[in-house]
Amino acid sequence: MLYMLSMLYHLQALLVGIGADEQLAGYSRHRQKFKNGGWPNLLAEIDFDIKRISSRNLGRDDRYTALIYTLSVTPLVVGCCFRCIADHSREARFPYLDEDVVSFLQQLRIDAK
């Protein structure tokens, strides 16, 4: 789907949302942390996620990509897979991993996220 859209609109780069959920409390476990311990628990969980984002997310997405190719599933199924995007001659960009974006999001009040 992404490839077809990129061809239709002559896009050379695609924005990938890796890192958004970790920084903006987008996982159900974030909701659970908040329910169990309020803002301090949620802040600690987000901080923990940010510290391990490079090893956990990028490593996971690489492994998932390898699994997709091994199972011979169409690569377009994986929207966040940078190898799949590169295989279709497009450039993946990761705005939520940009240092300035990360710094900005860390400065936001937790209830603004």
Secondary structure by P-SEA (a helix, b strand, c coil): caaaaaaaacccbbbbcccccccccccaaaaaaaaaccaaaaaaaaaaaaaaccccaaaaaaaaaaaaaaaccccccccccaaaaaaacbbbbbccccaaaaaaaaacccccc
